[in-house]
C-alpha cells in the first residue's frame, strides 16, 4: 500500500511539473511575430498603436481579461474578420502565443 501511495504521489508531481512547463519559445515567437504579424499588429512593448488601427497590439491581447494560451490558439486557428489565415505549424503558433503571453 505504501508503494502505491508513493507511486500516485510521483504521478501527481510529474503531471504538475508538465503543466507548469511553458509551452512555446517566446524568443522564437518574437521573431515569428516580427515576420508574420507586425504588418498589422504592434508586437512589442512601447508600441502604442498597431499599423492597422483595427488590430489590437500584442500588449493589449496579453493584458485582456481572461486571456489564455487556449484563447490565443483559437484566435490563430479560426478565421475572423480582418485576420488573414496564416499557415503556421503548431510549434510556430505555440511560440507566438508564448511571446504574446510574455508581454503581460
C-alpha positions in Angstrom: 0.0 0.0 0.0 2.9 2.4 0.8 4.4 1.7 -2.6 1.1 2.5 -4.3 0.8 5.8 -2.4 4.4 6.8 -3.4 3.7 5.9 -7.0 0.5 8.0 -7.0 2.3 11.0 -5.4 5.1 10.7 -8.1 2.5 10.7 -10.8 0.8 13.8 -9.4 4.1 15.6 -9.1 5.2 14.8 -12.6 1.8 15.9 -14.0 2.1 19.2 -12.1 5.6 19.7 -13.5 4.4 19.1 -17.1 1.5 21.5 -16.6 3.9 24.2 -15.2 6.2 24.0 -18.1 5.9 26.8 -20.6 4.6 25.9 -24.0 6.4 27.5 -26.8 9.5 29.6 -27.0 8.9 33.4 -26.6 12.2 34.3 -28.3 11.2 32.3 -31.4 7.7 33.7 -31.1 9.1 37.3 -31.2 10.9 36.6 -34.5 7.8 34.9 -36.0 5.6 37.8 -34.8 8.0 40.3 -36.4 8.0 38.4 -39.7 4.3 37.4 -39.8 2.2 39.7 -37.6 3.9 43.1 -37.5 2.3 44.4 -40.7 -1.0 44.7 -38.8 -0.1 44.4 -35.1 2.2 46.4 -32.8 4.1 43.4 -31.5 6.4 45.0 -28.9 6.1 46.8 -25.6 6.2 50.6 -26.1 4.4 50.5 -29.4 1.1 52.3 -28.6 -0.7 51.7 -31.9 -0.8 48.9 -34.4 -0.1 49.7 -38.1 -3.7 48.5 -38.7 -5.7 50.5 -36.2 -8.4 47.8 -36.0 -5.8 45.2 -34.9 -5.1 45.1 -31.2 -1.5 45.5 -30.0 0.1 42.3 -28.6 0.3 44.0 -25.2 -3.5 44.6 -25.4 -4.0 41.0 -26.3 -1.8 39.8 -23.5 -3.5 42.1 -21.0 -7.1 41.3 -21.9 -9.0 39.8 -19.0 -9.1 36.0 -19.2 -6.6 35.8 -22.0 -5.1 32.3 -22.1 -2.9 30.3 -24.4 -6.0 28.3 -25.4 -7.9 31.5 -26.3 -4.9 32.7 -28.4 -4.7 29.3 -30.1 -8.4 29.6 -31.1 -7.7 33.1 -32.5 -4.8 31.8 -34.5 -6.7 28.9 -36.0 -10.2 30.3 -36.5 -10.9 32.7 -39.3 -12.4 36.0 -38.2 -13.0 39.4 -39.7 -9.8 41.1 -40.9 -7.5 38.4 -39.8 -5.7 36.6 -42.6 -5.2 32.9 -42.2 -1.6 32.0 -42.0 -0.2 28.6 -42.5 1.7 28.2 -39.2 2.7 24.9 -37.7 1.5 24.1 -34.2 5.0 24.8 -32.8 5.0 28.2 -34.5 1.6 29.1 -33.1 2.8 28.0 -29.6 5.9 30.2 -30.0 3.8 33.2 -30.9 1.4 32.5 -28.1 4.3 32.2 -25.6 5.6 35.6 -26.9 2.3 37.3 -26.6 1.7 36.0 -23.1 5.2 37.1 -22.1 4.0 40.7 -22.6 1.6 40.5 -19.7 
